[in-house]
Amino acid sequence: MKRNVILYIAMSLDGYLADKYGGVDWLKGENDDYTDDTSYQELLDEIDTVIMGYSTYDQVANELSPDSWPYTGKKTYVLSHRTMENKKDIEFVNESVIQLYTNLQIKKGKSIWVCGGSTVASQFINEDLIDEYRIFIIPTILGDGISLFSNIQQKTNLRCKSVTMSNGIIRCVYVK
């Protein structure tokens, strides 16, 4: 059975996933104390594999969660041209998204999360490998930054599965 590939990611109202310095401190809704969103935990329960680029890995490991890897128990693949030593639950790979996707599809497992950033997401989109897009639109306009949908090479038609709103954040789920 084919493993579902999910792009679960947030962007500003004007389409950026990070500010021009790579910062993500604006990723919050209208109320900073809001804790009722369960979509992230639902995603973690649904997946056993995480895919990200080196910049996202570096930001998570050194800035957002330096004391503990937040995806412990999930196999994380970091796409990178750097030669790095693998760690528990983390494998650094220098291969195309097609190769990684093919290798993961022959293994049994749960769904696969394409975590980011924009380069990795664009590669998966351009190869038509994403089954479900879970896009969270944050009520912030940045004006400049790292665009979520950069270097897209063809049109991708999607069907809206659901739209919900919580704490001012709009969650859109699209499928192929």
N, C-alpha and C positions, 0 to 999 in steps of 0.2 A: 504494500500500500504506500502511496506517495505521501511524503511528509510535507505538511503545509508550511509555506514560507511567509512570514509576517513582517511587514515593515511597521513597527510601532515607534512613533517618533512625534515630537512636538515641534511646532514652529510658531513664530510670531505672526500676527495678523497680516504682516506684509511679506511673509514667506521665508523668513530666516530661521535657521536652527541654532545659530549662535550670533552674538554681536561681532563687530568688526575685529575685536581682540580675541575672539574665541570663547568669550564668557557666556555662561548660561544662568547667571544669578537672577535673571528676569523670568525664569520658568516657574511661574506661580500664577494663581488666579487672583480674583478680586480680594480675597481674605487670606492673609498669610497663615492663619491658624487653622484653616480648613483641613480636615483629615478624613472625610467620609468617602473619598474616591477609592474604589476597590479594583479598578481596571488593571493597575500595575500588578497586584497580587494575582489576579486572574490570569494575566499573561504568564507570570512566573510559574504558575501551576500547570499551564498548558505546554510549556516548552522544556526542552532539555539541552538545547544548543543555542549559543549566542555567536553572532558574527559581527565583527567591527573592524574598522581600520586602525592603524597605529595611533593616529592623533586622538581618536576617541579613547582607545586603551590608555594612552598616556594621561589624558585628562581625568579619567575615572581612577586610575591607580595612584596618581600623584596629587590630585587636587580635590576631586569630589569624594573619594573614599580611600584615603591613604592608609588607614589603619587595618582595613579588612576588605578583601575582594567581595563585592556585593553579589556575585553570581556563583558563589561556592556551590558545588554539587551540579552545576551546569557545565557542559563542555564549551569553552570559549575558544573561537578561532579568530586570531588577529591577522588580518591581511597586511603584510608588510614586506618591503624589499630589504629590510634590515635582517641581519642574521642575529637571532637572539635565542637564548636558552629557554626552552619550554619550562613552565611552572605547573604546579598542581592545578588541574582544571583549565589551564591556558596553553594553547598551542599556537606558535607563530608560524604562519604559512606564507610562502611566496609562490602562489599559483593563481590562475585566473578564477574568477567567480564561477565560471562554467565548470572547471575542474573540481572546485570545492563543492559546488552544488551536486554534481554527479556523484562524487565520493560519499556525500552525506545521504543522498537518496537511496543508495544501495544498503545503507545501514538501517536497522530497525531503530525507531525512536519516536519521540514526540515531535511537536512542531519546532520550527527553526525561527529564531528572532534575528532579523537584520536590524542591528542596534544603531549603526551609524559609522561614520558621518556621511556627508553628502556625496563624497566620491564613491564610497562603497554602495550607498543606496542607488546612485545613478547607474553604476555598473549592473546591479541586479535589475533595475528597471529597464535598461537598454537591452538586456538579454531576455526580458519577459519572464523572469524567474520568481516574481513576487505574486503570491496568491491573494493576499489580503493586505490592504493598507489601513492601518489604524492611525489616523492623523489627529493630533490634538492642537487646536488653534488657541494660542494664548492671547488674552486681551491686552497685547502690548504691540506698539508700532516702534520698530527699531530704526528704520530709515536706512540702515546699512548693516552689512554683516555677511555671514556665510549662508548663501542661498541653499535651501533644501533641494530644490529641483534644478540643479545646474548640469549642464552638458547632457541633457536628454536628447536623444537622437531621433526618436520617432514618437508619433502619437500613440497613446495607450488609452483605450476606451475602458471605462470601469462602470460598475453598477453600484449605486449607493445601497448599502445593506442597512445602515442605521445612522441616525444623528441624535446625539444627546448633549445636554449642557449641564455642567456642574461647576459651581464657584466661578462662573463667567468663562470657563474653558469649554469650547465646543469640541466634542469628540465625533469625528466622521469616520465611518467604517465603509470601505469600498472593496469590492471583489471584482475579479476579472469576469 
